Amino acid sequence: MSYESEYKDKEFGYNWVNSSRFLFYLQVLCIVALLTGMCYNLYTHRYKGKPDVEMPGNTLYVPQYK
């Protein structure tokens, strides 16, 4: 084997088997990282329950004036 053929076997652009396998696993890793980040963001910004809000008397259905 010549130096050029050994170089082409190891080169990313010439060896489609290794490069496609690498790109596939890179895509899987990116998708898993994206889904994990989205789940974590949804968990940290989750609905914490109904807040106790004090309503002013003049905005009720039957307003109460002073």
Secondary structure, DSSP 8 states (H G I E B T S, - for coil): --HHHHHHHH-TTT-HHHHHHHHHHHHHHHHHHHHHHHHHHHHHT-----------GGGSSS----
